[in-house]
């Protein structure tokens, strides 16, 4: 595994401490600029830029962890469906060079057309993370959402 990158936003202590779910090697974090309620991400605890850098056991762990996480998000946000996506590399739209899997719970009529989430995600990702132009949650708002999800996780997992 590679180490933590000091310049990577997802490696920052503040981001990693605000996870709502964790496995041995992965964290579930709430997106600071969600395109829909519940929009979260699964990230490796250590700095990996690409899914191809994961070992086979890590890839299996990530997939199983993401499945548990999406079930948790669907229950928390009353969703019956979800999208998950990875943009791998600049050419595919990756703007943060740290592997992250987007998990987006979906409810009926949350967007005019079910496929509208992708243009919104692309637009949201294209904005610089620390820019004032990007609409995002405050730290306190993130903490509130994370506490809500943690509460549901506690009920689900005991």
C-alpha positions in Angstrom: 0.0 0.0 0.0 1.0 3.5 -0.5 1.2 6.0 2.3 -1.0 9.1 3.0 -0.4 12.0 0.7 -0.1 15.4 2.5 -1.5 17.3 -0.5 -4.5 15.0 -1.1 -7.8 16.3 0.2 -9.1 12.8 1.0 -6.0 12.1 3.1 -6.5 15.1 5.4 -7.3 14.2 9.0 -10.4 16.3 9.1 -11.9 14.4 6.1 -11.0 11.0 7.4 -12.3 11.7 10.9 -15.7 12.6 9.6 -16.4 9.2 8.1 -19.7 7.5 9.0 -18.7 3.9 8.3 -15.4 2.1 8.2 -13.8 -1.2 7.3 -10.2 -2.2 7.8 -9.0 -0.3 4.7 -11.9 1.9 3.6 -14.0 4.8 4.8 -17.4 6.0 3.9 -17.6 9.8 3.8 -20.4 12.2 3.0 -19.9 14.3 -0.1 -19.2 17.9 0.8 -21.2 19.0 -2.3 -23.9 16.3 -2.7 -25.8 16.2 -5.9 -28.7 14.4 -4.2 -29.4 13.7 -0.5 -27.2 10.9 0.7 -24.5 11.3 -1.9 -21.5 9.7 -0.3 -18.1 8.2 -1.3 -16.1 5.2 -0.4 -12.4 6.0 -0.2 -9.3 4.0 0.8 -7.8 5.0 4.1 -4.4 5.1 2.5 -3.6 7.1 -0.7 -4.4 5.1 -3.8 -5.2 7.0 -7.0 -6.4 4.1 -9.0 -8.5 1.0 -8.5 -5.8 -0.9 -10.3 -3.5 -0.2 -7.3 -5.6 -2.3 -5.0 -4.7 -5.9 -4.3 -7.4 -8.5 -5.0 -8.3 -8.8 -1.3 -8.6 -5.0 -1.1 -10.8 -4.8 -4.2 -13.1 -7.5 -2.7 -13.2 -5.6 0.6 -14.0 -2.3 -1.2 -16.9 -4.0 -3.1 -18.4 -5.7 0.0 -17.9 -2.5 2.0 -19.6 -0.4 -0.7 -22.6 -2.8 -0.8 -23.0 -2.4 3.0 -22.6 1.3 2.7 -25.2 1.7 0.0 -27.7 -0.4 2.0 -27.1 1.9 4.9 -27.6 5.0 2.8 -30.7 3.7 1.2 -32.3 3.0 4.6 -31.2 6.4 6.0 -32.5 8.4 3.0 -35.5 6.3 2.1 -34.2 5.3 -1.3 -35.2 2.3 -3.4 -32.4 2.6 -5.9 -28.9 3.9 -6.3 -26.1 4.9 -8.6 -22.4 4.2 -8.0 -19.6 5.3 -10.2 -15.8 5.7 -10.3 -14.1 8.3 -12.6 -10.7 6.8 -13.2 -8.1 9.3 -14.5 -8.5 12.8 -15.8 -9.8 11.7 -19.2 -12.7 10.0 -17.3 -13.5 13.0 -15.2 -11.5 12.2 -12.0 -10.7 15.6 -10.4 -9.4 14.4 -7.0 -6.4 12.0 -7.6 -7.5 9.6 -4.8 -9.7 6.6 -5.6 -13.3 7.3 -4.7 -16.5 5.5 -5.4 -19.6 7.7 -5.5 -22.7 6.2 -3.9 -25.9 8.1 -4.8 -29.2 7.0 -3.2 -32.1 7.6 -5.5 -35.8 8.2 -4.9 -38.6 8.5 -7.4 -38.7 11.8 -9.2 -35.6 13.1 -7.5 -34.5 14.4 -10.9 -36.6 15.1 -14.1 -34.9 12.1 -15.8 -33.2 9.2 -14.0 -30.0 9.6 -15.9 -29.6 13.3 -15.0 -27.4 12.4 -12.0 -24.3 12.0 -14.3 -24.2 15.5 -15.7 -24.8 16.8 -12.2 -21.9 14.7 -10.9 -19.7 15.8 -13.7 -20.6 19.5 -13.1 -20.0 19.1 -9.4 -16.7 17.4 -9.8 -15.4 19.9 -12.3 -15.6 22.7 -9.7 -12.5 23.1 -7.6 -13.1 21.5 -4.2 -11.9 24.5 -2.1 -13.5 27.1 -4.4 -16.2 29.4 -3.1 -18.0 28.8 -6.4 -18.8 25.2 -5.5 -22.0 24.9 -3.5 -21.1 22.8 -0.5 -22.2 21.9 3.0 -20.6 23.6 6.0 -18.6 21.5 8.5 -21.6 21.6 10.9 -24.0 20.4 8.2 -21.7 17.5 7.4 -21.4 16.5 11.1 -25.2 16.5 11.4 -25.7 14.2 8.3 -22.8 12.0 9.5 -24.4 11.6 12.9 -27.8 10.7 11.3 -26.2 8.0 9.2 -24.1 6.7 12.1 -27.4 6.4 14.1 -29.0 4.3 11.4 -25.8 2.2 11.1 -26.0 1.5 14.8 -29.6 0.3 14.5 -28.8 -1.8 11.5 -25.6 -3.4 12.7 -26.1 -3.4 16.4 
